[in-house]
């Protein structure tokens, strides 16, 4: 009898141990084959939940901090300018970059005081389109002909958080909510020829950045050419995300709108003034949370394409109306703080503009006219009617659907109205093709794709005019070429 009792107790203990072991794994397989987090207790559930929400909230900051990380790897620093001495290629693995302009991007750091950004006046065909963004990638103001200086150029003074000093006469104030940030400036092209590219580079290099404390005798601006340097800020859906976020939190001030997150981040180990550490179990939980958050964000990605910009098509602005309203008001619009929708937009793009539609407008599509996702092994056609209502140029760029970056090792990634040799139809319309192989005789209008992956398309309209917004000109869906 005693032996039987001991046997029963032993079996019960074994079952209990196995159950505890199962509970302590961070994921279990469901009947559908997906992975679901399984906490061992309530504390682990809270840790997972708060880590998940941290990812959704923190994507814009991490997106920017990755830019800083890549800059450091390239031996660059703040208060200098990174640029590309030619049209970018897939060495640039930032989110949805524009391969039809010359990028000139000043990065600022106001921890030692205000910083001056000098913008040259627009001259002839030389102009800049862009904005100055804080570390949350919220536009402070637009720059250039569509911005504050209206094409006259000028001296912008970037002010640190809480700055109480007097703004000097003759400067355009740019109050930043964070100590660090950046300007995304594009030196525009006209015909894309080597001479045109050279002109755009030389014009862009007339931009200056330096500390205001040295304004009486400004030091020469340092330019770092990244054309042949690997540069990336695609979102890492792994533990490194939290390490990057911690760097941002340690450097930047808390904004009033985000104070509730102080306790959330403390739960996962991120606390201002303290080192970020995680034991093996915590790391497992954080890894599970960010993987699930990444999947959730991607599942919501398709929702931002409704309603479409053109009725009956799959073209849409890749940002919800609330996100646009929040950014343009510096998050002061009442009763909205679209953190979830913001995460979706910043998971596939970086940078924001203060006055969307003044300097540029964007339309994105991830499906053809039959509602099927774009397949890199197939051939597709997009017809652009004549007389696109723009002052500067239009372009259509192909991106990797998974990473939202340029597809690696392609000859080029886009076609635009400035692409040399672009063929027009007799009525002035243009047909652009996307696929692994160019259609015969249409190579100049073709953008290559990876036959082993899916892709997405981003249409850019720089200097959009009245007809664009009134939709008297309409771009149709992309169709598969049979």
C-alpha positions in Angstrom: 0.0 0.0 0.0 2.8 2.4 0.9 4.6 1.6 -2.3 1.4 2.4 -4.3 1.0 5.7 -2.5 4.7 6.6 -3.2 4.2 5.6 -6.9 1.1 7.9 -7.2 2.9 10.8 -5.6 5.9 10.3 -7.9 3.7 10.3 -11.0 1.9 13.4 -9.8 5.2 15.1 -9.2 6.4 14.2 -12.6 3.2 15.5 -14.2 3.5 18.7 -12.2 7.1 19.2 -13.3 6.3 18.6 -16.9 3.4 21.1 -16.7 5.6 23.8 -15.1 8.2 23.2 -17.8 5.6 23.6 -20.5 4.3 26.8 -18.9 7.8 28.3 -18.8 8.3 28.1 -22.5 7.6 31.5 -24.2 5.5 30.1 -27.1 3.4 27.1 -27.8 2.2 25.9 -31.2 -1.5 26.3 -31.9 -3.6 24.1 -34.2 -3.1 26.6 -37.0 0.7 26.4 -36.7 1.1 29.9 -35.4 3.1 30.8 -32.3 1.3 32.0 -29.1 3.0 33.3 -26.0 2.3 31.2 -22.9 3.2 32.9 -19.6 4.2 31.0 -16.5 2.5 33.6 -14.2 0.8 37.0 -14.2 4.1 38.9 -13.9 5.3 37.3 -17.2 1.9 38.1 -18.9 2.3 41.8 -17.8 5.9 41.8 -19.0 4.8 40.4 -22.4 1.9 42.8 -22.7 4.0 45.9 -21.9 6.8 44.8 -24.2 4.3 44.4 -27.0 2.8 47.9 -26.4 6.3 49.3 -26.2 7.1 48.1 -29.6 4.0 49.6 -31.1 4.6 52.9 -29.4 8.4 53.1 -29.9 8.7 52.4 -33.7 9.2 56.0 -34.8 12.0 56.5 -32.2 13.7 53.2 -33.0 13.4 54.1 -36.7 15.4 57.3 -36.1 17.8 55.7 -33.6 18.7 53.1 -36.3 19.7 56.0 -38.5 22.0 57.1 -35.8 23.4 53.6 -35.4 24.1 53.3 -39.1 25.7 56.8 -39.0 28.1 55.7 -36.3 29.1 52.6 -38.2 29.8 54.8 -41.2 32.1 56.9 -38.9 29.8 59.8 -39.1 28.3 62.0 -36.3 25.6 64.6 -35.6 25.9 68.2 -36.8 27.2 67.1 -40.1 25.6 66.1 -43.4 25.2 62.7 -44.9 24.6 62.7 -48.7 24.7 60.3 -51.7 26.9 61.4 -54.6 24.6 59.8 -57.1 21.2 58.0 -57.2 21.0 55.6 -54.3 21.2 51.8 -54.8 20.3 48.9 -52.6 23.3 49.5 -50.4 20.8 51.9 -48.9 18.5 49.7 -46.9 16.5 52.4 -45.2 12.7 52.3 -45.4 11.2 53.2 -48.8 14.0 55.7 -49.9 13.6 57.7 -53.0 16.0 56.6 -55.8 15.2 59.5 -58.1 16.7 62.4 -56.1 20.0 63.4 -54.6 19.6 63.0 -50.8 21.3 65.6 -48.6 20.5 64.9 -44.9 21.7 67.1 -42.1 21.6 65.5 -38.6 21.5 67.8 -35.6 22.4 67.6 -31.9 21.3 70.5 -29.7 22.6 69.2 -26.4 25.3 71.9 -26.3 23.0 74.6 -27.6 21.1 75.8 -30.7 22.3 74.6 -34.2 22.1 76.6 -37.4 21.0 75.0 -40.7 21.6 77.2 -43.7 19.5 76.6 -46.8 20.5 78.1 -50.2 17.9 79.9 -52.3 16.3 78.0 -55.1 17.9 79.0 -58.4 16.7 78.0 -61.9 16.2 74.2 -61.9 17.9 73.8 -58.5 15.6 73.4 -55.5 15.1 71.4 -52.3 12.1 69.5 -51.1 12.0 68.3 -47.5 11.4 68.9 -43.8 13.2 69.1 -40.5 12.0 66.3 -38.2 12.6 65.7 -34.5 13.7 62.4 -33.0 10.2 61.1 -33.1 10.2 61.9 -36.8 7.5 64.5 -36.4 8.0 67.4 -38.8 8.9 70.6 -37.1 8.5 72.5 -40.4 9.0 72.1 -44.2 12.0 73.6 -45.9 12.6 75.0 -49.4 10.1 76.4 -52.0 7.2 74.4 -50.4 8.4 75.3 -46.9 8.9 78.2 -44.6 11.6 80.0 -46.7 9.4 79.8 -49.9 12.5 79.1 -52.0 14.4 82.2 -50.7 16.6 80.1 -48.5 17.7 81.3 -45.1 19.2 80.5 -41.7 17.1 78.1 -39.6 18.0 77.9 -36.0 17.2 74.6 -34.3 16.3 75.1 -30.7 16.8 72.4 -28.0 13.8 71.2 -25.8 12.6 73.8 -23.4 14.7 76.6 -24.9 14.0 79.9 -23.1 16.5 82.2 -24.8 15.8 84.9 -27.3 15.7 83.9 -31.0 18.2 86.0 -32.8 17.0 88.4 -35.5 17.2 87.0 -39.0 16.8 83.4 -38.1 13.9 81.1 -38.7 13.1 79.3 -35.3 12.7 75.5 -35.3 11.9 74.4 -31.8 12.7 70.7 -31.4 11.0 68.4 -28.8 14.1 66.2 -28.8 17.8 67.1 -28.6 18.6 65.2 -31.8 16.9 64.9 -35.1 17.4 65.3 -38.9 16.4 66.9 -42.1 15.5 64.8 -45.1 16.3 67.1 -48.0 16.1 66.1 -51.7 18.0 68.0 -54.3 15.6 67.7 -57.2 16.5 66.5 -60.7 15.1 67.6 -64.1 16.2 65.1 -66.7 18.4 62.6 -64.7 21.4 63.1 -67.0 25.0 62.9 -65.6 25.1 66.7 -65.9 21.8 67.1 -64.1 22.9 64.8 -61.3 26.2 66.7 -60.9 24.2 70.0 -60.7 21.9 68.6 -58.0 24.9 67.4 -55.9 26.7 70.7 -56.1 23.5 72.6 -55.1 22.9 70.2 -52.2 26.4 70.7 -50.9 25.7 74.4 -50.5 23.7 73.5 -47.3 25.5 74.2 -44.1 25.1 73.1 -40.5 27.0 74.4 -37.4 26.6 75.3 -33.8 25.0 78.8 -33.2 27.8 79.5 -30.7 30.1 79.6 -33.7 27.9 81.6 -36.0 30.3 84.5 -36.1 32.9 82.3 -37.7 31.2 79.1 -38.8 33.4 76.0 -39.2 33.2 74.2 -42.6 30.4 71.7 -42.8 31.5 68.1 -42.9 29.9 66.0 -45.7 29.9 62.2 -45.5 29.3 60.4 -48.9 27.4 57.2 -48.3 26.9 56.1 -52.0 29.0 53.0 -51.6 28.5 52.4 -47.9 26.0 49.9 -46.5 23.4 51.9 -44.6 20.2 50.6 -43.1 17.3 51.4 -40.8 14.8 48.6 -41.5 13.1 47.6 -38.2 14.7 44.7 -36.4 11.9 42.6 -34.9 14.2 41.1 -32.3 15.8 41.9 -29.0 18.0 44.6 -30.6 14.9 46.7 -30.9 14.8 47.2 -27.1 18.5 47.9 -27.0 18.1 50.6 -29.6 15.0 52.1 -27.8 17.0 52.2 -24.6 19.7 54.4 -26.3 17.0 56.8 -27.4 15.4 57.0 -23.9 18.7 57.6 -22.2 19.5 60.6 -24.5 16.1 62.2 -25.1 13.6 63.9 -22.8 10.2 62.5 -22.0 7.4 64.2 -23.8 4.2 65.0 -21.8 2.1 62.9 -24.2 4.2 59.8 -23.4 4.6 60.0 -19.6 2.4 56.9 -19.1 5.1 54.9 -20.9 7.7 55.5 -18.2 6.2 52.7 -16.1 5.7 50.5 -19.1 9.3 50.7 -20.0 10.4 50.3 -16.4 8.6 46.9 -16.4 10.7 45.7 -19.3 14.0 47.1 -17.8 14.3 50.4 -19.6 14.7 53.2 -17.1 16.4 56.6 -17.6 19.8 56.7 -15.9 20.1 53.0 -15.5 21.6 50.2 -17.7 19.3 47.9 -19.6 19.7 44.3 -18.7 17.7 41.2 -19.3 18.2 37.6 -18.1 17.6 34.7 -20.4 13.9 34.3 -19.5 13.2 38.0 -19.8 14.9 38.0 -23.2 12.8 35.1 -24.4 9.6 37.0 -23.4 10.8 40.2 -25.1 11.7 38.3 -28.2 8.2 36.7 -28.2 6.5 40.1 -27.7 8.4 41.8 -30.5 7.9 39.0 -33.0 4.1 39.0 -32.3 4.0 42.8 -32.5 5.7 42.7 -35.8 3.2 40.2 -37.1 0.3 42.2 -35.8 1.6 45.4 -37.4 2.0 43.7 -40.7 -1.5 42.2 -40.5 -2.9 45.7 -39.9 -0.8 47.1 -42.8 -3.3 46.2 -45.4 -6.0 48.1 -43.6 -4.4 51.5 -44.2 -5.1 51.1 -47.9 -8.8 51.6 -47.3 -10.4 53.8 -48.4 -8.3 54.2 -51.5 -7.3 57.5 -52.9 -8.9 56.7 -56.3 -12.2 55.0 -55.9 -12.1 51.4 -57.2 -8.3 51.1 -57.1 -5.7 49.8 -54.7 -3.7 53.1 -54.5 -3.8 54.9 -51.1 -1.8 57.2 -48.9 0.1 54.9 -46.5 -1.0 56.7 -43.5 -4.4 57.0 -41.8 -6.2 60.4 -41.7 -5.6 60.5 -37.9 -1.9 60.0 -38.3 -1.7 62.8 -40.8 -3.7 65.1 -38.6 -1.6 64.2 -35.5 1.7 64.8 -37.2 0.7 68.1 -38.9 -0.5 69.4 -35.5 2.5 68.1 -33.6 0.1 65.8 -31.8 -2.0 68.7 -30.4 -5.2 67.8 -32.3 -7.8 67.0 -29.6 -8.9 63.5 -28.7 -6.5 61.6 -31.0 -3.1 59.9 -30.4 -3.0 57.2 -33.1 -0.1 55.2 -31.7 -1.1 51.9 -33.4 -1.7 53.5 -36.8 1.5 55.5 -36.5 3.4 52.3 -35.9 2.1 50.9 -39.2 3.2 53.9 -41.2 6.7 54.1 -39.5 7.2 50.4 -40.0 7.5 51.0 -43.7 8.7 54.6 -43.9 10.8 57.2 -42.1 10.4 61.0 -42.2 7.2 63.1 -42.1 6.2 66.4 -43.7 4.5 69.2 -41.9 2.1 70.2 -44.8 1.4 67.0 -46.8 0.5 67.8 -50.4 2.3 71.1 -50.6 5.7 69.8 -51.7 4.9 66.1 -52.4 2.3 63.4 -52.1 2.6 59.7 -51.9 0.4 56.8 -53.1 1.2 53.2 -52.4 -0.2 49.9 -53.7 0.5 46.3 -52.6 -2.1 44.6 -54.9 -3.1 44.4 -58.6 -6.5 45.1 -60.1 -7.6 41.5 -59.2 -6.8 42.1 -55.5 -3.7 39.8 -55.6 -0.4 40.7 -54.0 2.4 41.6 -56.3 4.5 38.5 -57.2 8.1 39.2 -58.3 7.9 36.2 -60.7 5.1 37.8 -62.8 5.1 40.8 -65.2 2.8 43.8 -64.5 1.9 47.0 -66.2 0.9 50.4 -64.9 -0.6 53.0 -67.3 -0.1 56.7 -66.4 -2.4 59.0 -68.4 -0.8 62.1 -70.0 -0.4 65.4 -68.4 0.4 64.3 -64.8 -0.6 67.4 -62.7 2.8 68.1 -61.1 5.4 70.9 -61.2 8.5 68.8 -60.6 8.3 65.0 -61.3 6.6 61.7 -60.7 8.1 58.4 -59.9 7.2 54.8 -59.3 9.5 52.7 -57.0 9.6 49.0 -56.3 10.3 47.8 -52.7 10.7 44.5 -51.0 7.3 43.7 -49.5 8.9 42.1 -46.4 11.5 44.7 -45.5 10.0 47.8 -47.2 13.5 48.6 -48.5 14.9 48.5 -52.0 15.2 45.0 -53.4 18.8 44.0 -53.2 21.2 43.8 -56.2 18.8 45.2 -58.8 20.2 47.3 -61.7 17.8 50.1 -60.6 14.6 50.3 -58.6 12.3 52.8 -60.2 11.1 54.7 -63.3 10.3 58.4 -63.2 9.5 61.3 -65.5 13.2 62.2 -65.0 14.5 58.8 -66.1 16.7 59.1 -69.2 15.2 57.3 -72.2 11.7 56.8 -70.8 9.3 56.0 -73.6 6.1 57.9 -74.0 3.1 56.9 -76.0 1.8 59.0 -78.8 -0.7 60.8 -76.5 1.9 61.5 -73.9 0.9 58.7 -71.6 3.5 56.3 -70.1 3.4 52.6 -69.4 5.7 51.3 -66.7 6.4 47.6 -66.3 7.5 45.6 -63.2 8.8 42.0 -63.3 11.8 39.7 -63.3 12.2 40.1 -67.1 11.7 43.1 -69.2 9.0 43.0 -72.0 10.6 43.1 -75.5 11.3 46.7 -76.5 10.3 48.1 -73.2 13.5 47.9 -71.2 13.7 51.6 -70.6 10.2 51.6 -69.0 10.8 48.4 -66.9 11.7 48.0 -63.2 13.2 44.6 -62.3 11.8 42.5 -59.4 13.0 39.5 -57.5 11.2 36.4 -58.9 11.5 34.7 -55.4 9.7 37.4 -53.5 6.8 39.8 -53.3 7.0 43.5 -53.8 5.1 46.8 -53.3 4.9 50.0 -55.2 5.2 53.6 -54.1 4.2 56.5 -56.4 5.6 59.9 -55.7 4.3 63.2 -57.0 6.5 66.2 -56.4 5.0 69.6 -56.7 1.4 68.2 -57.0 -1.0 70.7 -58.6 -4.8 71.3 -58.2 -5.8 68.6 -60.8 -4.1 66.0 -58.7 -6.2 66.7 -55.6 -9.4 67.3 -57.6 -8.7 63.9 -59.2 -9.4 65.1 -62.7 -6.3 63.0 -63.4 -6.5 59.5 -62.2 -4.0 56.6 -62.1 -5.5 53.2 -62.6 -4.5 49.9 -61.0 -1.6 47.8 -61.9 -2.5 44.9 -64.1 -0.8 41.5 -64.8 0.5 41.1 -68.3 -0.7 37.8 -69.6 
